[in-house]
Amino acid sequence: MKKLIITLFFGGFLILFGAPHACATSSNSETVILESVKNEVTKQIPYPAFALSDELSGTVEILFHVNNNGEIQVIRVKAKEAQLGQYVKQRLEGTLLSLPVKGQTYQMTIDFVQR
């Protein structure tokens, strides 16, 4: 069985990149936006066929910015399995989000797990 787990972190990197309303606890509207970003990104990253056939699993950490056009710009990818990291980067780079999150930076952890 394949399983994809995505965790999205928002607050800490907003402070780092100077966003206006960063805080440790998210408001209800921020939580809704974070869930929406997580859902849109999840749609872009199906479990890769090569990972199934090669029995690859692992965690990919990604830091990305949504520019003023609504496109994802990947800043950093960290993965023990380089193929998974490259796959995530290729799937997300330049992806247009249909959400009002322009000018925001996000960090996500994506776990590719086979059971």
C-alpha positions as CSV (number, residue, x, y, z in Angstrom):
1,M,0.0,0.0,0.0
2,K,1.3,3.5,-0.8
3,K,0.9,6.4,1.5
4,L,1.7,10.0,1.2
5,I,1.8,12.2,4.3
6,I,2.2,15.9,4.0
7,T,2.9,18.4,6.8
8,L,2.9,22.1,6.2
9,F,4.6,24.6,8.4
10,F,3.8,28.3,8.1
11,G,4.6,30.5,11.0
12,G,8.3,30.4,11.5
13,F,9.2,31.1,8.0
14,L,6.9,34.0,7.7
15,I,8.9,35.7,10.4
16,L,12.1,34.9,8.6
17,F,10.9,36.3,5.3
18,G,9.2,39.3,6.9
19,A,5.5,38.6,6.4
20,P,3.2,40.9,8.2
21,H,1.2,38.7,10.6
22,A,3.5,35.8,11.7
23,C,2.9,34.3,15.0
24,A,3.3,30.9,16.7
25,T,-0.4,30.1,16.8
26,S,-2.5,30.4,13.7
27,S,-5.9,32.0,13.5
28,N,-8.8,30.1,12.1
29,S,-8.5,31.8,8.7
30,E,-4.8,31.1,8.6
31,T,-5.5,27.4,9.4
32,V,-8.0,27.3,6.5
33,I,-5.5,28.8,4.1
34,L,-2.8,26.4,5.2
35,E,-5.2,23.4,4.7
36,S,-6.0,24.8,1.2
37,V,-2.3,25.1,0.3
38,K,-1.6,21.6,1.6
39,N,-4.5,20.2,-0.5
40,E,-3.4,22.0,-3.7
41,V,0.2,20.8,-3.3
42,T,-1.0,17.3,-2.5
43,K,-2.8,17.2,-5.8
44,Q,0.5,18.0,-7.6
45,I,2.4,15.1,-6.0
46,P,1.0,11.6,-6.6
47,Y,3.1,8.7,-5.3
48,P,5.7,8.2,-8.1
49,A,5.7,5.0,-10.0
50,F,9.5,4.8,-9.9
51,A,9.4,4.8,-6.1
52,L,6.9,2.0,-6.1
53,S,8.9,-0.2,-8.5
54,D,12.2,0.6,-6.8
55,E,10.7,0.3,-3.3
56,L,11.8,3.8,-2.4
57,S,10.4,5.6,0.6
58,G,11.5,8.6,2.6
59,T,11.0,12.1,3.7
60,V,11.3,15.2,1.6
61,E,11.5,18.7,3.2
62,I,10.8,21.5,0.8
63,L,10.8,25.3,1.3
64,F,9.0,27.3,-1.4
65,H,7.7,30.7,-2.1
66,V,4.5,31.6,-3.9
67,N,5.3,34.6,-6.1
68,N,3.1,37.5,-7.0
69,N,1.8,35.6,-10.0
70,G,0.7,32.7,-7.8
71,E,3.5,30.4,-9.0
72,I,5.5,28.1,-6.7
73,Q,9.2,28.9,-6.6
74,V,11.2,26.1,-4.9
75,I,13.9,27.6,-2.6
76,R,15.3,24.4,-1.0
77,V,14.7,20.7,-1.1
78,K,16.2,18.2,1.4
79,A,15.8,14.5,1.0
80,K,17.8,11.4,1.9
81,E,16.6,9.8,-1.3
82,A,17.7,12.2,-4.0
83,Q,15.2,10.8,-6.6
84,L,12.3,11.7,-4.3
85,G,13.6,15.2,-3.7
86,Q,14.1,15.8,-7.4
87,Y,10.6,14.4,-8.2
88,V,9.0,16.8,-5.7
89,K,10.9,19.8,-7.0
90,Q,10.0,19.0,-10.6
91,R,6.4,18.5,-9.7
92,L,6.1,21.8,-7.8
93,E,8.4,24.3,-9.6
94,G,6.3,26.8,-11.5
95,T,3.0,25.3,-10.4
96,L,0.2,27.9,-10.4
97,L,-1.9,27.9,-7.2
98,S,-5.5,29.0,-7.4
99,L,-5.4,30.4,-3.9
100,P,-4.9,34.0,-2.6
101,V,-1.5,33.2,-1.1
102,K,0.7,35.3,-3.2
103,G,4.0,36.5,-1.6
104,Q,4.0,33.8,1.1
105,T,6.7,31.3,1.9
106,Y,6.0,27.8,3.2
107,Q,7.9,24.8,4.5
108,M,6.4,21.3,3.9
109,T,7.5,17.8,4.9
110,I,6.3,15.1,2.6
111,D,6.6,11.5,3.7
112,F,6.6,8.8,1.1
113,V,5.7,5.5,2.9
114,Q,5.2,2.1,1.5
115,R,3.4,-0.6,3.5
